[in-house]
Amino acid sequence: MKCEEIGELLPDYFEGSLKAGQDALVEQHIEQCADCREEVAIWKKLSLLPVEQPSAGSRERFEAMLQAYQTGRNDKASAGLEREKRGLVWNRWRSPVGAVAWSAALLVIGILAGNYLGNRTTRSNGGQDEIAAMHTELTNMRQLVVLSMLQQQSAGERLQAVSYSRREDQLDPQVMSALVHTLRYDGSVDVRLAALDALSRHGAQPQVHKGVVDALQEQQSPLVQVALIDLMLEWRDPDAAQRLRNFEQTPNLNPTVRQRVDWALSRLN
Amino acid sequence: MKELERAETENDQAMKLAPDEDLMLEVRNGAGETLGVLFDRYHAPLYNFYSKLTGDRTLSDDLVQEVFLRILKYRQSYQPGTPFRAWIYQIARNARVDHYRKTPRHITFEPEMVAPVMPKDSAQQLEETELLHRALMQMPEEKREILVLSRFQELRYEEIARLLGCELGTVKTRIHRAIQELRQNFKQLERGLAPREAGPAVVKTIPPRRFGNEM
């Protein structure tokens, strides 16, 4: 048999789904043909490649996502109930006659909307809007995850939340203020530093800018203080010099931090 | 109290044994927490699918999360009777295509992105594994995908055909060609030569297929 014919049989041979006779044919052939033999060998060798393990936080991230998703859904559902209780007009539609009229109206709306949307998507070439909307929704979902993870007990998870937030180019104002809050009040220095790092990319946002600059007075950790001073210098904050001079008056200031302030002030002038 | 506990463990046991499709129907009917069982079953295989395909671990982690988020969001589009495995791989492929649409790639193979090779029997085998991995990563992603699906995800050829939307015969031909190319790459690497096509293997846009609805 020629290699071409054997080649056609090889995938089934790999899968072990050849009939006994064909199996023997392939084996006979590969004993004589080096090329085909090597093909079989490389297929077998692929099993050497290791099975890779997802990162350790994978399950936690999933749980947080699930929780955020379900919280989001319950909120929506209860909001719906509230509306229903309030609606007096709504109750009128609940009589049998109303129900029929209502279904008929819905049917008409449905058909019209269907036609309209159908036309529109063909015209707009594949529903770009839909994809954009989906994208926004997914982004929102990811940010919900960040918010929920920032509330976790373990510093590791909060740290992960902060680093997760860095994947977004645009941050929701709520996430930003949560990060500012983390920078100010989180119990762990590592988490505070990470939050500062994440916020440093959003200095153009007035809310972030103010939050970060204000955080200096309250920080106790010299590490965070130094990082904040550096960032204020980098941002060329207009009030930086004034703020740093005030900050330098803080009693018992760590000598390294004091040095850093002096250095920053010299750079600002 | 004890009986309740036993009932709960029995319930857990039943869940752990239940077919994917039954679990997915529960998720579809609103039991979001059941998705955890499916996550346990699928997150490692999916991670391997992505990491062997892209060579990027962070991206693979992200895409796995994305798949499960999409399952939640589009769970209503899951039709009873659809094999769950086919469905989840469909979502996985779409998630990847959408990701590349958003962030076009510029690299396919970066040494630091390569998974660490676990020392096994000998230095020679170690080297062989490394070469094989390189040879695989040099292939265009489209060809690599079919090998990953058949060899590592252990999807049957019929499942792959359905997934890619092509004939069973085409799948077999493509597997054979991919193996031929892999062998060439591997031989060239063994000889210490540059591969035939040294340029980065650019991803061809693989059109996503959908099961009726957007996922």
Contacts between the chains, C-beta under 8 A, distances in Angstrom:
chain1	res1	chain2	res2	distance
A	7	B	176	5.2
A	8	B	172	7.2
A	8	B	173	7.8
A	8	B	176	7.3
A	10	B	176	5.6
A	10	B	179	7.3
A	11	B	150	7.9
A	11	B	157	6.8
A	11	B	171	7.7
A	11	B	172	4.1
A	11	B	175	4.6
A	11	B	176	5.7
A	12	B	172	7.0
A	14	B	150	7.7
A	14	B	175	7.5
A	15	B	150	7.8
A	15	B	156	7.4
A	15	B	157	6.7
A	38	B	183	5.5
A	38	B	187	7.8
A	39	B	176	7.9
A	39	B	179	5.3
A	39	B	180	6.5
A	39	B	183	5.6
A	42	B	132	7.6
A	42	B	179	6.3
A	42	B	182	5.7
A	42	B	183	4.7
A	42	B	186	6.0
A	43	B	151	7.2
A	43	B	179	5.7
A	45	B	128	7.0
A	45	B	132	5.8
A	46	B	132	7.0
A	46	B	136	7.8
A	46	B	147	7.2
A	46	B	151	4.9
A	46	B	152	7.6
A	47	B	151	7.8
A	48	B	120	7.5
A	48	B	125	7.0
A	48	B	128	6.7
A	48	B	129	4.7
A	48	B	132	6.4
A	49	B	52	7.4
A	49	B	129	6.4
A	49	B	132	6.4
A	49	B	133	6.0
A	49	B	136	7.4
A	49	B	152	7.5
A	50	B	115	6.5
A	50	B	117	6.6
A	50	B	118	5.1
A	50	B	129	7.6
A	51	B	44	7.6
A	51	B	48	6.1
A	52	B	47	6.6
A	52	B	48	5.5
A	52	B	51	4.9
A	52	B	52	7.7
A	52	B	57	7.6
A	52	B	115	5.0
A	53	B	44	7.0
A	53	B	47	7.6
A	54	B	43	5.9
A	54	B	44	6.0
A	54	B	47	4.1
A	54	B	60	7.5
A	54	B	61	6.1
A	54	B	64	6.5
A	55	B	57	7.1
A	55	B	61	5.1
A	58	B	43	6.1
A	58	B	47	7.5
A	58	B	61	6.2
A	58	B	64	6.8
A	58	B	65	7.7
A	59	B	39	7.3
A	59	B	43	7.7
A	61	B	61	7.9
A	61	B	65	5.7
A	62	B	36	7.5
A	62	B	39	5.3
A	62	B	43	7.2
A	62	B	65	6.5
A	62	B	68	5.9
A	63	B	36	7.6
A	65	B	65	6.3
A	65	B	68	7.0
A	65	B	69	5.9
A	65	B	72	8.0
A	66	B	32	5.9
A	66	B	33	7.1
A	66	B	35	6.5
A	66	B	36	7.2
A	66	B	68	7.9
A	66	B	72	7.3
A	69	B	32	6.8
A	69	B	69	7.4
A	69	B	72	5.4
A	70	B	32	5.2
A	70	B	33	8.0
A	73	B	32	8.0
A	127	B	214	8.0
A	130	B	214	6.5
A	131	B	98	7.6
A	134	B	214	6.8
A	135	B	102	7.4
A	137	B	73	7.6
A	138	B	66	7.5
A	138	B	69	6.8
A	141	B	69	6.1
A	141	B	73	8.0
A	167	B	62	7.4
